[in-house]
Amino acid sequence: MEGISAALASNQAMTQSQIGLAAMKMAMQAEQQVVAMLAQAAQAGQSLASNPAHLGQSLDIYA
């Protein structure tokens, strides 16, 4: 009986470890998607906010 209990405990520990690794992998993939979306939004916002070429990109701080 003791051998079966030890095998079951080992199997449960391995399963929990695999579940933890799978959850961490999914979290990392979600984080990568968020970073990619933020980078894409930053690029889109930057191109929309830029001035036309004839106006330049400087800020006039002397009003």
N, CA and C atoms as an extended XYZ file, in Angstrom:
189
Properties=species:S:1:pos:R:3:atomname:S:1:resname:S:1:resid:I:1 pbc="F F F"
N         0.804       -1.202        0.000 N   MET     1
C         0.000        0.000        0.000 CA  MET     1
C         0.847        1.265        0.000 C   MET     1
N         1.960        1.174        0.710 N   GLU     2
C         2.810        2.356        0.818 CA  GLU     2
C         3.390        2.739       -0.540 C   GLU     2
N         3.729        1.736       -1.342 N   GLY     3
C         4.267        2.003       -2.674 CA  GLY     3
C         3.254        2.670       -3.579 C   GLY     3
N         1.989        2.241       -3.470 N   ILE     4
C         0.917        2.840       -4.285 CA  ILE     4
C         0.695        4.291       -3.871 C   ILE     4
N         0.703        4.546       -2.562 N   SER     5
C         0.513        5.919       -2.066 CA  SER     5
C         1.633        6.828       -2.552 C   SER     5
N         2.845        6.312       -2.517 N   ALA     6
C         3.981        7.119       -2.968 CA  ALA     6
C         3.889        7.392       -4.463 C   ALA     6
N         3.466        6.393       -5.235 N   ALA     7
C         3.322        6.575       -6.682 CA  ALA     7
C         2.226        7.577       -6.991 C   ALA     7
N         1.112        7.501       -6.277 N   LEU     8
C         0.014        8.451       -6.488 CA  LEU     8
C         0.438        9.875       -6.114 C   LEU     8
N         1.161       10.007       -5.013 N   ALA     9
C         1.632       11.332       -4.598 CA  ALA     9
C         2.605       11.894       -5.620 C   ALA     9
N         3.480       11.064       -6.127 N   SER    10
C         4.432       11.508       -7.143 CA  SER    10
C         3.720       11.930       -8.417 C   SER    10
N         2.725       11.140       -8.811 N   ASN    11
C         1.946       11.453      -10.014 CA  ASN    11
C         1.188       12.770       -9.845 C   ASN    11
N         0.616       12.972       -8.667 N   GLN    12
C        -0.120       14.213       -8.415 CA  GLN    12
C         0.822       15.416       -8.432 C   GLN    12
N         1.997       15.273       -7.853 N   ALA    13
C         2.962       16.370       -7.849 CA  ALA    13
C         3.407       16.704       -9.263 C   ALA    13
N         3.623       15.678      -10.092 N   MET    14
C         4.036       15.917      -11.472 CA  MET    14
C         2.916       16.597      -12.256 C   MET    14
N         1.676       16.180      -12.027 N   THR    15
C         0.535       16.789      -12.711 CA  THR    15
C         0.400       18.261      -12.321 C   THR    15
N         0.545       18.542      -11.029 N   GLN    16
C         0.460       19.935      -10.581 CA  GLN    16
C         1.579       20.775      -11.172 C   GLN    16
N         2.757       20.199      -11.292 N   SER    17
C         3.880       20.914      -11.898 CA  SER    17
C         3.599       21.204      -13.372 C   SER    17
N         3.053       20.237      -14.081 N   GLN    18
C         2.729       20.430      -15.496 CA  GLN    18
C         1.642       21.481      -15.672 C   GLN    18
N         0.661       21.474      -14.783 N   ILE    19
C        -0.404       22.483      -14.851 CA  ILE    19
C         0.174       23.870      -14.587 C   ILE    19
N         1.070       23.964      -13.621 N   GLY    20
C         1.711       25.247      -13.328 CA  GLY    20
C         2.516       25.759      -14.510 C   GLY    20
N         3.251       24.869      -15.162 N   LEU    21
C         4.028       25.277      -16.334 CA  LEU    21
C         3.124       25.701      -17.485 C   LEU    21
N         2.023       24.983      -17.672 N   ALA    22
C         1.085       25.350      -18.742 CA  ALA    22
C         0.456       26.708      -18.466 C   ALA    22
N         0.100       26.965      -17.218 N   ALA    23
C        -0.481       28.261      -16.861 CA  ALA    23
C         0.529       29.386      -17.063 C   ALA    23
N         1.786       29.138      -16.695 N   MET    24
C         2.812       30.158      -16.885 CA  MET    24
C         3.043       30.419      -18.368 C   MET    24
N         3.036       29.373      -19.180 N   LYS    25
C         3.216       29.536      -20.621 CA  LYS    25
C         2.073       30.360      -21.220 C   LYS    25
N         0.841       30.069      -20.781 N   MET    26
C        -0.305       30.838      -21.275 CA  MET    26
C        -0.216       32.297      -20.849 C   MET    26
N         0.234       32.550      -19.632 N   ALA    27
C         0.382       33.929      -19.157 CA  ALA    27
C         1.446       34.667      -19.951 C   ALA    27
N         2.535       33.979      -20.279 N   MET    28
C         3.590       34.612      -21.071 CA  MET    28
C         3.108       34.919      -22.485 C   MET    28
N         2.320       34.027      -23.066 N   GLN    29
C         1.781       34.280      -24.397 CA  GLN    29
C         0.815       35.462      -24.376 C   GLN    29
N        -0.004       35.550      -23.333 N   ALA    30
C        -0.924       36.682      -23.210 CA  ALA    30
C        -0.143       37.986      -23.056 C   ALA    30
N         0.933       37.941      -22.285 N   GLU    31
C         1.766       39.133      -22.102 CA  GLU    31
C         2.410       39.560      -23.418 C   GLU    31
N         2.866       38.581      -24.212 N   GLN    32
C         3.453       38.896      -25.514 CA  GLN    32
C         2.412       39.538      -26.434 C   GLN    32
N         1.176       39.062      -26.382 N   GLN    33
C         0.119       39.653      -27.205 CA  GLN    33
C        -0.161       41.090      -26.781 C   GLN    33
N        -0.165       41.338      -25.476 N   VAL    34
C        -0.403       42.700      -24.979 CA  VAL    34
C         0.717       43.627      -25.432 C   VAL    34
N         1.955       43.156      -25.335 N   VAL    35
C         3.099       43.976      -25.751 CA  VAL    35
C         3.022       44.273      -27.243 C   VAL    35
N         2.661       43.267      -28.038 N   ALA    36
C         2.539       43.488      -29.482 CA  ALA    36
C         1.429       44.481      -29.795 C   ALA    36
N         0.307       44.386      -29.087 N   MET    37
C        -0.793       45.333      -29.310 CA  MET    37
C        -0.394       46.744      -28.904 C   MET    37
N         0.330       46.871      -27.784 N   LEU    38
C         0.780       48.195      -27.348 CA  LEU    38
C         1.765       48.803      -28.332 C   LEU    38
N         2.661       47.982      -28.851 N   ALA    39
C         3.622       48.483      -29.835 CA  ALA    39
C         2.910       48.928      -31.098 C   ALA    39
N         1.921       48.157      -31.516 N   GLN    40
C         1.160       48.518      -32.713 CA  GLN    40
C         0.370       49.805      -32.478 C   GLN    40
N        -0.233       49.930      -31.306 N   ALA    41
C        -0.988       51.146      -30.994 CA  ALA    41
C        -0.065       52.357      -30.907 C   ALA    41
N         1.121       52.158      -30.362 N   ALA    42
C         2.073       53.272      -30.264 CA  ALA    42
C         2.505       53.724      -31.648 C   ALA    42
N         2.749       52.796      -32.544 N   GLN    43
C         3.141       53.157      -33.905 CA  GLN    43
C         2.001       53.876      -34.620 C   GLN    43
N         0.783       53.380      -34.465 N   ALA    44
C        -0.358       54.008      -35.123 CA  ALA    44
C        -0.599       55.404      -34.566 C   ALA    44
N        -0.499       55.549      -33.248 N   GLY    45
C        -0.690       56.853      -32.622 CA  GLY    45
C         0.388       57.830      -33.012 C   GLY    45
N         1.591       57.344      -33.153 N   GLN    46
C         2.706       58.206      -33.513 CA  GLN    46
C         2.541       58.723      -34.937 C   GLN    46
N         2.115       57.868      -35.842 N   SER    47
C         1.963       58.312      -37.224 CA  SER    47
C         0.762       59.234      -37.381 C   SER    47
N        -0.281       59.045      -36.562 N   LEU    48
C        -1.443       59.919      -36.649 CA  LEU    48
C        -1.162       61.284      -36.025 C   LEU    48
N        -0.322       61.328      -35.009 N   ALA    49
C        -0.070       62.573      -34.297 CA  ALA    49
C         1.015       63.414      -34.945 C   ALA    49
N         1.735       62.873      -35.885 N   SER    50
C         2.836       63.639      -36.475 CA  SER    50
C         2.294       64.713      -37.427 C   SER    50
N         3.030       65.786      -37.490 N   ASN    51
C         2.646       66.902      -38.358 CA  ASN    51
C         2.951       66.585      -39.816 C   ASN    51
N         2.270       67.250      -40.727 N   PRO    52
C         2.652       67.124      -42.132 CA  PRO    52
C         4.080       67.642      -42.333 C   PRO    52
N         4.734       67.193      -43.387 N   ALA    53
C         6.144       67.506      -43.605 CA  ALA    53
C         6.401       69.010      -43.672 C   ALA    53
N         5.491       69.790      -44.255 N   HIS    54
C         5.739       71.221      -44.414 CA  HIS    54
C         5.629       71.997      -43.096 C   HIS    54
N         5.066       71.387      -42.040 N   LEU    55
C         4.962       72.071      -40.751 CA  LEU    55
C         6.133       71.759      -39.826 C   LEU    55
N         6.846       70.694      -40.076 N   GLY    56
C         7.959       70.317      -39.205 CA  GLY    56
C         7.474       69.560      -37.986 C   GLY    56
N         8.433       69.145      -37.178 N   GLN    57
C         8.084       68.349      -35.994 CA  GLN    57
C         8.443       69.070      -34.706 C   GLN    57
N         8.800       70.335      -34.765 N   SER    58
C         9.190       71.081      -33.566 CA  SER    58
C         7.973       71.586      -32.822 C   SER    58
N         8.146       71.810      -31.532 N   LEU    59
C         7.110       72.425      -30.735 CA  LEU    59
C         7.431       73.902      -30.561 C   LEU    59
N         6.440       74.746      -30.725 N   ASP    60
C         6.623       76.175      -30.533 CA  ASP    60
C         6.290       76.470      -29.063 C   ASP    60
N         7.314       76.737      -28.278 N   ILE    61
C         7.069       76.978      -26.862 CA  ILE    61
C         6.980       78.477      -26.558 C   ILE    61
N         7.180       79.320      -27.554 N   TYR    62
C         7.056       80.772      -27.382 CA  TYR    62
C         5.734       81.220      -27.993 C   TYR    62
N         4.739       81.328      -27.158 N   ALA    63
C         3.422       81.701      -27.672 CA  ALA    63
C         3.242       83.196      -27.660 C   ALA    63
